[in-house]
């Protein structure tokens, strides 16, 4: 520690530390909430105000009807529905692959499991853009272009999710699995009756990470989905930026931000709990 316990007991030192903590907290809150607030402010501001006073803290002439106009004129509802389909399928595939792979590597422990696990972790060192060309060629060969399967299936290849699941399953008592095998439990029963009921924290973490990543993903949906009627909101906003009024575009951005922000606020405690169980930080 930079300050000894003796000095920390002094009122002046304690007050200085408390002030530093509050200032740091305030800066972090401003950095986190500031962009969200400016997005909402821009969504209810006229286009003229956005051009004349882009950094104003309050809109001169609030126009909350921008949300309804953007929903109707820009087709935000349809793009959000597309996004829900993309996110739902990607979440299901990622959760299935992470749980089954983590269960196999941690509980079943096949003979070549450590080599498979090493190969899975090695993919984390390959930049996403390096594999995009080969992935796109594979999607073309399988005839999956302009289908949501072209997004769902690659989403399952998440080494980080497998790492989280395996680390969590490694911490479960091995005695439970041994006792269950003595009682005649099958592999499927081990997974569904013992492992999954005890794994709600990590399932919640993987689910939230999958939802957040799929919702904001832009490059791969842009490449894999060329049909404008099927594109998610992240891709649609980039296309709408060339033709939509600025105030309506920002209103559409605010509506696109709302679902993941609300999901995170409601379930953030599960992220902290799950990452604490796995020992993975950052």
VEXVEXZA-499971 format. One line per field, with one value per residue (C-alpha): residue in one letter; chain; x, y, z; residue number from 0. Coordinates in Angstrom, 3 decimals. Example, Ala and Ser with C-alpha at 12.3 -4.5 7.8 and 13.67 -1.06 7.14 Angstrom:
% VEXVEXZA-499971
nudo	A|S $
ropa	A|A $
X	12.300|13.670 $
Y	-4.500|-1.060 $
Z	7.800|7.140 $
lokol	0|1 $
//
This chain:
% VEXVEXZA-499971
nudo	X|X|X|X|X|X|X|X|X|X|X|X|X|X|X|X|X|X|X|X|X|X|X|X|X|X|X|X|X|X|X|X|X|X|X|X|X|X|X|X|X|X|X|X|X|X|X|X|X|X|X|X|X|X|X|X|X|X|X|X|X|X|X|X|X|X|X|X|X|X|X|X|X|X|X|X|X|X|X|X|X|X|X|X|X|X|X|X|X|X|X|X|X|X|X|X|X|X|X|X|X|X|X|X|X|X|X|X|X|X|X|X|X|X|X|X|X|X|X|X|X|X|X|X|X|X|X|X|X|X|X|X|X|X|X|X|X|X|X|X|X|X|X|X|X|X|X|X|X|X|X|X|X|X|X|X|X|X|X|X|X|X|X|X|X|X|X|X|X|X|X|X|X|X|X|X|X|X|X|X|X|X|X|X|X|X|X|X|X|X|X|X|X|X|X|X|X|X|X|X|X|X|X|X|X|X|X|X|X|X|X|X|X|X|X|X|X|X|X|X|X|X|X|X|X|X|X|X|X|X|X|X|X|X|X|X|X|X|X|X|X|X|X|X|X|X|X|X|X|X|X|X|X|X|X|X|X|X|X|X|X|X|X|X|X|X|X|X|X|X|X|X|X|X|X|X|X|X|X|X|X|X $
ropa	A|A|A|A|A|A|A|A|A|A|A|A|A|A|A|A|A|A|A|A|A|A|A|A|A|A|A|A|A|A|A|A|A|A|A|A|A|A|A|A|A|A|A|A|A|A|A|A|A|A|A|A|A|A|A|A|A|A|A|A|A|A|A|A|A|A|A|A|A|A|A|A|A|A|A|A|A|A|A|A|A|A|A|A|A|A|A|A|A|A|A|A|A|A|A|A|A|A|A|A|A|A|A|A|A|A|A|A|A|A|A|A|A|A|A|A|A|A|A|A|A|A|A|A|A|A|A|A|A|A|A|A|A|A|A|A|A|A|A|A|A|A|A|A|A|A|A|A|A|A|A|A|A|A|A|A|A|A|A|A|A|A|A|A|A|A|A|A|A|A|A|A|A|A|A|A|A|A|A|A|A|A|A|A|A|A|A|A|A|A|A|A|A|A|A|A|A|A|A|A|A|A|A|A|A|A|A|A|A|A|A|A|A|A|A|A|A|A|A|A|A|A|A|A|A|A|A|A|A|A|A|A|A|A|A|A|A|A|A|A|A|A|A|A|A|A|A|A|A|A|A|A|A|A|A|A|A|A|A|A|A|A|A|A|A|A|A|A|A|A|A|A|A|A|A|A|A|A|A|A|A|A $
X	0.000|1.185|-0.212|0.527|-2.306|-1.073|-1.286|-4.646|-6.133|-5.367|-8.531|-6.818|-5.453|-8.770|-10.628|-8.170|-8.570|-12.350|-12.259|-10.072|-12.422|-15.493|-13.795|-12.701|-16.183|-17.699|-15.354|-16.155|-19.883|-19.550|-17.564|-20.146|-23.388|-22.249|-22.428|-25.800|-27.191|-25.909|-27.500|-30.872|-30.461|-29.674|-32.668|-35.097|-33.314|-34.164|-31.629|-30.870|-29.882|-27.636|-25.749|-25.659|-25.085|-23.920|-22.446|-25.397|-26.469|-30.191|-32.237|-33.650|-36.866|-37.383|-39.101|-39.857|-41.969|-38.686|-38.852|-42.256|-41.169|-37.999|-39.959|-42.432|-40.279|-37.011|-38.539|-36.744|-39.265|-38.468|-34.721|-35.088|-37.087|-34.275|-31.800|-33.816|-33.694|-29.954|-29.309|-31.642|-30.061|-26.501|-27.233|-28.649|-25.716|-23.076|-24.676|-25.025|-21.434|-19.930|-21.843|-21.370|-17.705|-16.943|-18.747|-16.853|-13.446|-13.975|-16.192|-15.835|-12.111|-11.443|-7.972|-7.018|-9.035|-6.099|-4.930|-8.419|-8.621|-5.257|-6.403|-9.573|-7.590|-5.166|-8.001|-8.136|-4.788|-6.057|-7.420|-11.039|-10.343|-7.766|-10.340|-13.155|-12.305|-12.129|-15.284|-17.127|-15.988|-17.271|-20.623|-20.846|-20.011|-22.728|-25.278|-25.885|-25.438|-28.382|-29.587|-29.290|-27.489|-24.457|-24.364|-25.627|-23.179|-19.933|-21.076|-20.716|-16.949|-16.257|-13.196|-13.721|-17.147|-15.718|-12.975|-15.545|-17.663|-14.711|-13.233|-16.592|-17.145|-13.619|-14.648|-17.627|-17.071|-15.813|-17.342|-20.810|-19.971|-18.367|-21.392|-23.754|-21.823|-21.948|-25.720|-25.875|-26.308|-25.725|-23.689|-26.871|-28.156|-24.857|-25.228|-28.932|-29.529|-26.291|-24.156|-26.752|-28.727|-25.459|-24.290|-26.874|-24.294|-22.026|-24.973|-26.179|-22.718|-22.331|-25.868|-25.280|-21.933|-23.470|-26.396|-24.213|-21.726|-24.379|-26.383|-23.460|-21.740|-21.426|-18.763|-19.811|-23.583|-22.673|-20.724|-23.033|-26.435|-26.725|-30.524|-31.622|-34.862|-32.924|-30.187|-29.977|-30.184|-26.389|-26.010|-29.217|-28.123|-24.966|-27.038|-29.645|-26.974|-26.684|-30.342|-32.125|-32.433|-29.908|-32.433|-34.376|-31.133|-30.009|-33.477|-33.081|-29.648|-31.134|-33.792|-31.109|-29.082|-31.965|-32.416|-28.787|-28.413|-31.573|-30.521|-27.142|-28.616|-31.043|-28.593|-25.243|-24.979|-24.861|-21.884|-19.934|-20.903|-20.110|-16.749|-15.883|-16.596|-14.458|-11.528|-11.477|-11.138|-11.150 $
Y	0.000|3.558|4.722|2.913|1.882|4.427|7.322|6.077|6.664|10.389|12.437|14.542|11.517|9.676|12.720|13.021|9.337|9.618|12.658|10.843|7.869|10.029|11.985|8.747|7.291|10.454|10.353|6.697|7.369|10.311|8.252|5.465|7.409|10.431|8.818|7.258|10.591|12.434|9.803|10.246|14.030|13.902|11.652|14.296|17.303|18.906|18.445|22.176|22.060|19.051|21.019|24.376|23.170|19.523|19.630|21.314|19.415|20.076|20.264|23.718|22.291|18.683|16.442|13.026|12.260|11.555|8.033|7.353|8.937|6.841|3.698|4.336|5.951|4.035|0.611|0.255|-2.332|-4.725|-4.365|-4.981|-8.136|-9.289|-8.566|-10.636|-13.585|-13.192|-12.839|-15.683|-18.206|-17.137|-17.350|-20.880|-22.147|-20.541|-21.836|-25.376|-25.546|-23.992|-26.180|-29.473|-28.806|-27.637|-30.647|-33.078|-31.550|-31.062|-33.966|-36.713|-36.029|-37.917|-39.251|-36.473|-33.839|-31.626|-31.476|-30.585|-27.946|-26.532|-26.366|-24.534|-22.002|-21.519|-20.079|-17.140|-15.960|-15.870|-12.419|-12.492|-10.701|-13.328|-16.119|-14.051|-14.804|-18.568|-18.429|-16.546|-19.066|-21.867|-20.120|-19.779|-23.472|-24.482|-22.173|-20.233|-16.701|-14.450|-16.912|-16.492|-19.836|-18.045|-16.048|-18.652|-21.445|-19.399|-17.842|-21.242|-21.235|-19.128|-20.388|-17.889|-19.314|-22.839|-21.583|-20.075|-23.221|-25.556|-23.464|-23.417|-27.161|-27.836|-26.222|-28.550|-31.395|-34.487|-36.632|-35.837|-37.255|-40.356|-41.006|-40.495|-42.970|-45.543|-45.075|-45.799|-42.282|-41.916|-39.159|-37.311|-37.543|-36.229|-33.184|-32.474|-33.620|-32.593|-30.193|-27.842|-27.220|-26.198|-24.083|-21.314|-18.544|-19.518|-20.199|-16.669|-15.229|-17.048|-16.063|-12.397|-12.311|-14.048|-11.638|-8.545|-9.656|-10.735|-7.542|-5.236|-7.394|-5.477|-6.735|-10.361|-9.678|-7.022|-9.605|-12.593|-10.878|-8.814|-8.724|-5.402|-7.010|-9.489|-7.261|-6.582|-3.106|-2.709|-3.054|-1.198|1.906|2.183|2.019|4.469|7.023|8.080|8.970|9.415|12.781|13.075|13.381|10.302|8.359|9.130|8.179|4.832|4.441|5.110|2.449|0.013|0.723|0.296|-3.534|-4.541|-1.777|-2.892|-6.543|-5.699|-3.562|-6.308|-9.220|-7.586|-9.369|-12.712|-11.539|-10.614|-13.847|-16.071|-14.494|-14.745|-18.479|-19.065|-16.980|-15.122|-11.364|-8.528 $
Z	0.000|-0.667|2.707|5.937|8.299|10.851|8.411|7.153|10.616|10.452|9.682|7.003|5.179|5.449|4.074|1.165|0.325|0.477|-1.812|-4.332|-4.285|-4.881|-7.676|-9.356|-9.011|-10.467|-13.459|-14.115|-13.887|-16.260|-18.744|-18.599|-18.530|-20.545|-24.012|-23.197|-22.020|-25.092|-27.304|-25.627|-25.736|-29.417|-30.029|-28.748|-30.286|-33.643|-36.415|-36.386|-32.709|-33.314|-35.946|-34.159|-30.576|-30.674|-27.123|-25.398|-22.289|-22.790|-26.005|-26.715|-28.184|-27.005|-29.534|-28.017|-31.085|-32.878|-31.476|-33.041|-36.311|-36.461|-35.616|-38.432|-41.139|-40.690|-39.983|-36.658|-35.447|-38.287|-37.794|-34.060|-34.826|-37.125|-34.347|-31.870|-34.270|-34.743|-31.017|-30.029|-32.382|-31.592|-27.860|-28.147|-30.217|-27.992|-24.816|-26.191|-27.432|-24.288|-21.832|-23.682|-24.497|-20.965|-19.517|-21.743|-21.016|-17.284|-16.175|-18.766|-19.317|-22.589|-23.282|-25.690|-23.867|-22.931|-26.547|-27.717|-24.997|-26.057|-29.674|-28.602|-26.587|-29.494|-31.559|-29.135|-30.532|-34.126|-35.073|-36.116|-39.396|-40.412|-40.470|-41.977|-45.616|-45.098|-43.001|-45.728|-48.363|-46.137|-45.767|-49.560|-50.093|-47.624|-49.230|-46.017|-47.347|-46.468|-43.837|-40.098|-39.891|-41.332|-38.079|-35.624|-36.443|-36.378|-33.094|-31.434|-32.031|-28.939|-27.102|-24.292|-23.458|-23.400|-21.087|-18.716|-18.658|-18.119|-15.309|-13.551|-13.948|-12.653|-9.348|-8.855|-6.332|-8.132|-5.380|-6.711|-10.123|-8.615|-6.414|-9.323|-11.475|-8.669|-8.546|-12.282|-13.660|-17.384|-18.992|-19.964|-16.400|-15.059|-17.275|-16.814|-13.221|-11.497|-13.515|-15.011|-11.783|-10.092|-13.027|-13.151|-12.479|-15.371|-17.663|-16.917|-17.606|-20.928|-21.906|-21.164|-22.955|-25.964|-26.076|-25.699|-28.353|-30.856|-30.400|-31.181|-33.806|-37.059|-39.462|-39.838|-40.196|-42.775|-44.767|-44.310|-44.660|-47.847|-47.972|-46.375|-45.197|-43.026|-41.635|-37.872|-36.429|-36.164|-39.944|-40.784|-38.877|-40.969|-44.147|-42.837|-41.912|-45.549|-46.002|-42.649|-40.855|-38.059|-35.244|-36.408|-36.859|-33.304|-32.035|-33.796|-32.188|-28.751|-29.302|-30.429|-27.274|-24.851|-24.844|-24.089|-21.500|-19.698|-19.836|-18.348|-15.579|-14.575|-14.690|-13.887|-10.529|-12.336|-14.395|-11.278|-9.504|-12.483|-13.241|-9.540|-9.582|-12.660|-11.467|-14.780|-14.525|-17.006 $
lokol	0|1|2|3|4|5|6|7|8|9|10|11|12|13|14|15|16|17|18|19|20|21|22|23|24|25|26|27|28|29|30|31|32|33|34|35|36|37|38|39|40|41|42|43|44|45|46|47|48|49|50|51|52|53|54|55|56|57|58|59|60|61|62|63|64|65|66|67|68|69|70|71|72|73|74|75|76|77|78|79|80|81|82|83|84|85|86|87|88|89|90|91|92|93|94|95|96|97|98|99|100|101|102|103|104|105|106|107|108|109|110|111|112|113|114|115|116|117|118|119|120|121|122|123|124|125|126|127|128|129|130|131|132|133|134|135|136|137|138|139|140|141|142|143|144|145|146|147|148|149|150|151|152|153|154|155|156|157|158|159|160|161|162|163|164|165|166|167|168|169|170|171|172|173|174|175|176|177|178|179|180|181|182|183|184|185|186|187|188|189|190|191|192|193|194|195|196|197|198|199|200|201|202|203|204|205|206|207|208|209|210|211|212|213|214|215|216|217|218|219|220|221|222|223|224|225|226|227|228|229|230|231|232|233|234|235|236|237|238|239|240|241|242|243|244|245|246|247|248|249|250|251|252|253|254|255|256|257|258|259|260|261|262|263|264|265|266|267|268|269|270|271|272|273|274|275|276|277|278|279|280|281 $
//
